[in-house]
Amino acid sequence: MMKPVKRSVAVVVRRPGEPDGGAFLVVRRPDDPDDPLAGLWGLPAITLLAAELGVELAVGERIGEKTADRGPHLLRLADYAATIAAGDPVVPQPDASMTQYTAARFTADPGALADAAARGSLCAQVFLEDNSKKRLAAGTGLAAGTGLAAGTGLAAEGLPAGGHER
């Protein structure tokens, strides 16, 4: 019997005019004892229902996608590029049904996502693998601070069902 597929989307949010490879938004996940990604920095998950994090986004190209077995279902997560069209990122979010990130900041360091990627965050893995491919193609080697190369095949196991990366 085939497992159901749950789809999720994360975004690599940049300010207007920020070049690819420049600063992007990271959010800190809440301290939930049942979440193996608790307290880690990652990319924000989005829905298409309303503005999230207090911003309106102009969503761009798909960066990549990964699938992982999450026990009762398969998780298929895609990262998309996005630019802030209006607003400033704000946490926590007013809608309690969304992941309540505890902090948000812009960084140009892909290494900010290394811990989350190593613990199975698909959105972080997709971003870091894409970043590494771009840097290798440009002849600059591995992504700064990540120790990750394209095609690393990081393990994506151990996350419970439900939620953004679950």
C-alpha positions as CSV (number, residue, x, y, z in Angstrom):
1,M,0.0,0.0,0.0
2,M,1.3,3.4,-0.9
3,K,1.8,6.0,1.8
4,P,0.0,9.3,1.5
5,V,2.1,12.2,0.3
6,K,2.1,15.4,2.3
7,R,3.4,18.5,0.4
8,S,5.1,21.4,2.1
9,V,6.7,24.6,0.8
10,A,9.5,26.7,2.3
11,V,10.9,30.0,0.9
12,V,14.3,31.6,0.6
13,V,13.2,35.1,1.3
14,R,15.3,38.0,0.2
15,R,14.8,41.8,0.4
16,P,14.0,43.6,-2.8
17,G,17.2,44.1,-4.8
18,E,19.2,41.5,-2.8
19,P,21.2,39.4,-5.2
20,D,21.1,35.6,-5.4
21,G,23.7,34.5,-2.9
22,G,23.1,37.6,-0.7
23,A,21.3,37.8,2.6
24,F,18.2,35.6,3.1
25,L,15.7,35.3,6.0
26,V,16.1,32.5,8.6
27,V,13.6,31.8,11.4
28,R,14.1,30.0,14.7
29,R,11.7,27.1,15.4
30,P,9.9,27.0,18.7
31,D,11.3,25.0,21.6
32,D,8.9,22.0,21.2
33,P,10.2,18.9,23.0
34,D,8.5,16.7,20.4
35,D,10.2,18.5,17.4
36,P,13.7,17.3,16.5
37,L,14.3,20.6,14.9
38,A,13.2,22.6,18.0
39,G,15.3,25.8,18.5
40,L,17.1,25.5,15.2
41,W,17.4,28.2,12.5
42,G,15.6,27.3,9.2
43,L,13.7,28.6,6.3
44,P,10.1,29.8,6.8
45,A,7.3,27.5,5.7
46,I,4.4,29.2,3.8
47,T,0.9,28.6,2.7
48,L,-0.8,30.4,-0.1
49,L,-3.7,31.5,2.1
50,A,-2.5,34.8,3.5
51,A,0.6,36.9,4.3
52,E,2.8,35.2,6.8
53,L,5.5,36.6,9.0
54,G,4.0,40.0,8.4
55,V,5.1,40.2,4.8
56,E,3.7,39.8,1.4
57,L,5.9,37.8,-0.9
58,A,6.6,37.7,-4.6
59,V,7.3,34.0,-5.2
60,G,9.9,33.2,-7.8
61,E,11.5,30.1,-9.2
62,R,11.5,26.7,-7.6
63,I,15.0,26.0,-6.2
64,G,14.6,22.3,-5.6
65,E,12.6,19.5,-4.0
66,K,13.2,16.5,-1.7
67,T,11.1,13.7,-0.4
68,A,11.5,11.8,2.8
69,D,9.7,9.0,4.6
70,R,8.1,10.4,7.8
71,G,6.6,7.2,9.1
72,P,2.9,7.3,8.3
73,H,3.4,9.5,5.2
74,L,6.0,10.7,2.7
75,L,6.9,14.4,2.9
76,R,7.6,16.2,-0.3
77,L,9.1,19.6,0.3
78,A,10.0,22.2,-2.2
79,D,12.0,25.4,-1.7
80,Y,11.1,28.5,-3.7
81,A,12.9,31.8,-4.1
82,A,10.9,34.8,-2.9
83,T,11.3,38.5,-2.5
84,I,9.5,40.7,0.1
85,A,6.9,42.7,-1.8
86,A,5.6,44.5,1.3
87,G,6.0,44.5,5.1
88,D,8.8,43.5,7.5
89,P,9.2,40.1,9.0
90,V,7.6,39.7,12.4
91,V,7.5,36.8,14.9
92,P,5.6,35.3,16.5
93,Q,2.8,35.2,14.0
94,P,-0.8,36.3,15.0
95,D,-2.3,33.1,13.6
96,A,-1.7,30.4,16.2
97,S,-2.4,27.7,13.6
98,M,1.0,28.4,12.0
99,T,4.4,27.5,13.3
100,Q,5.2,30.0,15.9
101,Y,8.8,31.0,15.1
102,T,10.6,32.6,18.0
103,A,13.0,34.8,16.1
104,A,13.7,36.0,12.5
105,R,16.8,37.6,11.0
106,F,18.6,38.0,7.7
107,T,21.9,36.3,7.1
108,A,24.3,35.8,4.2
109,D,25.8,32.7,5.8
110,P,24.4,29.4,4.5
111,G,26.1,27.8,7.4
112,A,23.2,29.1,9.6
113,L,21.2,26.2,8.2
114,A,23.8,23.4,8.6
115,D,22.5,22.2,12.0
116,A,19.0,21.9,10.7
117,A,20.1,20.1,7.5
118,A,22.2,17.6,9.6
119,R,19.1,16.9,11.7
120,G,16.9,16.2,8.7
121,S,15.4,19.5,7.6
122,L,14.5,19.0,4.0
123,C,14.2,22.8,3.3
124,A,17.7,23.4,4.7
125,Q,19.1,20.4,2.7
126,V,17.6,21.7,-0.6
127,F,18.9,25.2,0.0
128,L,22.5,24.1,1.0
129,E,22.7,21.6,-1.9
130,D,21.6,24.3,-4.4
131,N,24.0,26.8,-2.9
132,S,26.9,24.3,-3.1
133,K,26.1,23.5,-6.8
134,K,26.1,27.2,-7.6
135,R,29.4,27.8,-5.8
136,L,31.0,24.8,-7.5
137,A,29.8,26.0,-10.9
138,A,31.3,29.4,-10.1
139,G,34.5,27.7,-9.1
140,T,34.3,28.8,-5.4
141,G,34.1,25.4,-3.8
142,L,31.9,24.4,-0.9
143,A,29.3,26.7,0.7
144,A,31.0,28.8,3.4
145,G,30.8,27.2,6.8
146,T,28.6,24.2,5.8
147,G,31.0,21.5,4.9
148,L,28.3,20.3,2.5
149,A,28.8,19.6,-1.2
150,A,26.2,18.9,-3.9
151,G,24.7,15.5,-3.7
152,T,25.6,14.8,-0.1
153,G,22.5,12.7,0.4
154,L,22.1,13.8,4.0
155,A,19.9,11.6,6.1
156,A,16.3,12.8,6.5
157,E,15.1,10.5,9.1
158,G,13.8,10.8,12.6
159,L,11.2,13.6,12.2
160,P,7.7,13.0,13.5
161,A,4.6,13.4,11.4
162,G,2.7,16.6,11.1
163,G,3.7,20.3,10.6
164,H,6.2,22.0,8.3
165,E,9.0,19.5,8.3
166,R,7.1,16.6,9.7
